[in-house]
Amino acid sequence: MTAEVHVGSRLPLLACLAGAIGAVAVVTLDGWPVLAALAGLVGGAGLAGAALRRMATAQRAELVRLGDLVERRAEQVTALSHELRTPLSMIKGAIDLLGEGSPGPLTAAQQRFVTVVDQQCAQVIALCESLLTHAKIEAGLFKPRLESVDVAVVARDVVTAIRPLCAQRGQRITLDTPQVTPPIQADPMLLAQALTNLLSNAGRFTSVGGGIDVRVMAMDTGIAVYVTDDGAGMTREQRRRLFHRFATGRPLADGTGLGLVITKSIVELHGGSILVDTAAARGTTFLFTLPG
């Protein structure tokens, strides 16, 4: 269909051009040939306009078709996530009861097994949530609920929540914020999710005893947030694979890569941008900016 529209749009334009050439050729010949050439010019322009209208109609139809396709895929992912989350939530509840010792005391070995099952179950539930969020954003069904937000406060809450996990891994995490941060219009829940994804990613790829630094800066154009780790960093090829679904950028690494994809989508929903500075054996810095 694309080839037909392309060729069809050229013919009227050529006819229009031919009419113009004819007008120039006969303008020195006095009389009716001038009027005939002008008629050819007008006719060619009319055909060109009709072809352009057909092209616009075809493009609108294609956009509608693609929109329907994306929405159907989002609905399928939503249904799948729901079907997975329901039994997983029941399994998680049963595991929590076992861990609390409600049915009876557990041996040390049984407690270790219960802990492993609980952690893996929580990881799969989080994956379902990520798939659902990503599908909604991709389909254009996810709209940020904007309000006046202090990004420094959001960063402080996220760092406080993730600090115990870093302590378990022997990692230190620091936060640097200005004394006064100008508020911006943003969705605080989405910003917290984006920052949590970046910190979780940094924690996975920072070695035991390593460090993660979070910095919030006020700029003339808005707010900048830096997340830096001193982990292994990435090669150029690994960097190229970032922000793609089911690609973490690190070989043999855990995770699906959805966290970074969702983070990028959240930042762009707010009109911002995200960048990465990394080098092998030198750590990684993620920077995202938000307009003021």
KEMAR-85485 format. One record per residue (C-alpha): x, y, z; chain. Coordinates in steps of 0.001 Angstrom, whole numbers. Example, Ala and Ser with C-alpha at 12.3 -4.5 7.8 and 13.67 -1.06 7.14 Angstrom:
2
> 12300/-4500/7800/A .
> 13670/-1060/7140/A .
//
This chain:
292
> 0/0/0/A .
> 2906/2341/755/A .
> 4361/1985/-2761/A .
> 1013/2686/-4402/A .
> 510/5877/-2410/A .
> 4056/7003/-3164/A .
> 3741/6553/-6929/A .
> 204/7913/-7001/A .
> 1298/11083/-5266/A .
> 4086/11680/-7791/A .
> 1975/11509/-10952/A .
> -281/14495/-10139/A .
> 2753/16500/-9085/A .
> 4434/15693/-12392/A .
> 1269/16686/-14222/A .
> 1238/19942/-12319/A .
> 4883/20532/-13201/A .
> 4180/19721/-16846/A .
> 1366/22256/-16835/A .
> 3710/24887/-15436/A .
> 6328/24114/-18102/A .
> 3639/24310/-20767/A .
> 2567/27694/-19460/A .
> 6103/29010/-19664/A .
> 6597/27545/-23149/A .
> 3529/29133/-24702/A .
> 3350/32380/-22786/A .
> 5242/34087/-25613/A .
> 2645/32829/-28106/A .
> -268/35177/-27895/A .
> -3800/33771/-27535/A .
> -5634/30722/-26264/A .
> -2627/28395/-25709/A .
> -1845/30431/-22582/A .
> -5297/29691/-21165/A .
> -4953/25977/-22003/A .
> -1612/25774/-20204/A .
> -3065/27504/-17150/A .
> -5948/25031/-17163/A .
> -3437/22165/-17173/A .
> -1637/23750/-14228/A .
> -4844/24053/-12193/A .
> -5891/20495/-13078/A .
> -2543/19063/-11990/A .
> -2743/20930/-8693/A .
> -6214/19526/-8102/A .
> -5016/15970/-8707/A .
> -2061/16526/-6375/A .
> -4399/17779/-3646/A .
> -6630/14711/-4044/A .
> -3613/12406/-3778/A .
> -2436/14156/-626/A .
> -5880/13811/915/A .
> -5859/10073/137/A .
> -2436/9769/1756/A .
> -3636/11578/4897/A .
> -6714/9333/5123/A .
> -4574/6199/4771/A .
> -2151/7409/7443/A .
> -4979/8182/9861/A .
> -6424/4708/9331/A .
> -3010/3143/9959/A .
> -2578/5143/13185/A .
> -5993/3986/14396/A .
> -5087/367/13586/A .
> -1763/593/15440/A .
> -3440/2270/18420/A .
> -6004/-537/18618/A .
> -3215/-3112/18391/A .
> -1252/-1538/21262/A .
> -4386/-1245/23395/A .
> -5294/-4904/22804/A .
> -1786/-5966/23772/A .
> -2021/-3884/26950/A .
> -5330/-5572/27794/A .
> -3752/-9005/27273/A .
> -819/-8155/29545/A .
> -3226/-6763/32155/A .
> -5275/-9954/32117/A .
> -2149/-12112/32328/A .
> -734/-10080/35204/A .
> -4011/-10403/37092/A .
> -4153/-14160/36542/A .
> -614/-14505/37822/A .
> -897/-12142/40770/A .
> -3982/-13808/42265/A .
> -2443/-17258/42937/A .
> 920/-15697/43769/A .
> -697/-13509/46434/A .
> -2296/-16602/47974/A .
> 1068/-18407/47939/A .
> 2714/-15343/49505/A .
> 94/-15280/52267/A .
> 620/-18960/53036/A .
> 4396/-18516/53102/A .
> 4042/-15569/55497/A .
> 1989/-17744/57854/A .
> 4607/-20482/57720/A .
> 7355/-17956/58388/A .
> 5492/-16633/61423/A .
> 5238/-20168/62780/A .
> 1422/-20178/62857/A .
> 1083/-23881/61873/A .
> 3951/-24782/64213/A .
> 7635/-24085/64785/A .
> 10049/-24546/61877/A .
> 13499/-26002/61937/A .
> 16401/-23817/60852/A .
> 16570/-25574/57468/A .
> 12816/-25197/56932/A .
> 13038/-21503/57804/A .
> 15755/-21010/55157/A .
> 13599/-22699/52516/A .
> 10580/-20589/53479/A .
> 12709/-17433/53213/A .
> 13896/-18366/49720/A .
> 10338/-19122/48536/A .
> 9088/-15855/50050/A .
> 11779/-13797/48307/A .
> 11206/-15453/44930/A .
> 7450/-15061/45237/A .
> 7841/-11349/46008/A .
> 10144/-10993/42999/A .
> 7593/-12543/40610/A .
> 4796/-10369/42024/A .
> 6975/-7299/41442/A .
> 7589/-8485/37870/A .
> 3832/-8725/37284/A .
> 3421/-5175/38570/A .
> 6216/-3969/36285/A .
> 4666/-5681/33251/A .
> 1300/-4117/34043/A .
> 2773/-635/34497/A .
> 4831/-870/31317/A .
> 1857/-2093/29261/A .
> -291/815/30468/A .
> 2408/3383/29728/A .
> 3083/1901/26291/A .
> -623/1983/25428/A .
> -951/5594/26558/A .
> -3349/4587/29349/A .
> -1099/5769/32171/A .
> -1471/9453/33017/A .
> 600/11118/35743/A .
> -1357/12806/38540/A .
> 482/16091/38755/A .
> 843/18059/41965/A .
> 3420/20312/43587/A .
> 6304/18021/44596/A .
> 9584/18522/46451/A .
> 11889/16028/44704/A .
> 14330/16149/47631/A .
> 11609/14835/49966/A .
> 10758/12027/47522/A .
> 14450/11089/47260/A .
> 14812/11112/51049/A .
> 11836/8780/51497/A .
> 13093/6342/48845/A .
> 16642/6275/50253/A .
> 15269/5681/53769/A .
> 13156/2768/52520/A .
> 15987/1098/50620/A .
> 18734/1680/53220/A .
> 18033/-1584/55159/A .
> 18441/-3607/51954/A .
> 21761/-1900/51255/A .
> 22845/-2644/54836/A .
> 22136/-6350/54293/A .
> 24528/-6253/51344/A .
> 27130/-4280/53230/A .
> 26654/-1304/50915/A .
> 26604/2330/51976/A .
> 24151/4805/50456/A .
> 24429/8592/50731/A .
> 22014/11377/49837/A .
> 22956/14953/48961/A .
> 20156/17493/48537/A .
> 20037/21304/48569/A .
> 18664/23023/51658/A .
> 15807/24402/49573/A .
> 14524/22610/46491/A .
> 12010/24473/44316/A .
> 8833/22409/43894/A .
> 7857/21107/40467/A .
> 4653/19713/38986/A .
> 4993/15927/39061/A .
> 3423/12658/40193/A .
> 5159/11768/43504/A .
> 4275/8065/43309/A .
> 5718/7724/39810/A .
> 8868/9658/40750/A .
> 9335/7390/43774/A .
> 8987/4333/41535/A .
> 11517/5686/39024/A .
> 14060/6451/41754/A .
> 13453/3096/43460/A .
> 14129/1322/40165/A .
> 17426/3175/39731/A .
> 18543/2453/43300/A .
> 17566/-1211/43047/A .
> 19511/-1451/39805/A .
> 22550/197/41417/A .
> 22331/-2134/44419/A .
> 22306/-5244/42241/A .
> 25471/-4237/40410/A .
> 27433/-2786/43316/A .
> 29720/-5199/45134/A .
> 29587/-5935/48858/A .
> 31085/-2989/50677/A .
> 30481/-693/47720/A .
> 28691/2614/47698/A .
> 25689/4295/46062/A .
> 25416/8070/45950/A .
> 22174/9967/45289/A .
> 22265/13678/44527/A .
> 19438/16135/43868/A .
> 20303/19451/42212/A .
> 18232/22516/41392/A .
> 18845/24005/37935/A .
> 17504/27013/36074/A .
> 15363/24693/33943/A .
> 14176/22336/36694/A .
> 15584/19499/38815/A .
> 18388/17001/38155/A .
> 18778/13699/40028/A .
> 21999/11655/39946/A .
> 22335/8007/41031/A .
> 25964/6816/41045/A .
> 27361/3403/41938/A .
> 30955/2196/42087/A .
> 30191/-1192/40585/A .
> 31654/-2924/37544/A .
> 30263/-431/35024/A .
> 29351/-1363/31469/A .
> 31033/-1745/28114/A .
> 29820/206/25088/A .
> 27821/-2803/23849/A .
> 26161/-3303/27233/A .
> 25368/412/27335/A .
> 23694/163/23934/A .
> 21296/-2508/25227/A .
> 20022/-368/28084/A .
> 16382/784/28159/A .
> 15283/-2274/26157/A .
> 12848/-4770/27619/A .
> 14383/-7985/28975/A .
> 17908/-6615/28578/A .
> 19796/-5558/31703/A .
> 22954/-4390/29979/A .
> 25002/-6751/32136/A .
> 25919/-10326/31133/A .
> 24410/-13133/33229/A .
> 22699/-10569/35434/A .
> 19406/-11025/37211/A .
> 16444/-8801/36426/A .
> 14443/-8243/33260/A .
> 15483/-4706/32358/A .
> 11867/-3579/32754/A .
> 12775/-1319/35670/A .
> 14957/922/33498/A .
> 12392/898/30679/A .
> 9670/1989/33105/A .
> 11956/4621/34645/A .
> 12674/6105/31223/A .
> 8946/6150/30397/A .
> 8090/7849/33707/A .
> 10737/10541/33202/A .
> 9553/11189/29650/A .
> 5914/11333/30807/A .
> 7007/14302/32920/A .
> 8716/15971/29966/A .
> 12213/15084/31203/A .
> 15109/13032/29886/A .
> 17454/10362/31260/A .
> 21146/9856/30499/A .
> 23782/7339/31567/A .
> 27523/7740/32012/A .
> 29373/4453/32429/A .
> 32643/2707/31704/A .
> 33880/-794/32413/A .
> 35355/-1086/35940/A .
> 34514/2578/36682/A .
> 30934/2422/37892/A .
> 27784/3969/36463/A .
> 25880/7228/36868/A .
> 22255/7635/35844/A .
> 21027/11212/35503/A .
> 17463/12268/34900/A .
> 16177/15802/34589/A .
> 12664/17140/35203/A .
> 11378/20512/33959/A .
> 10485/23130/36534/A .
//
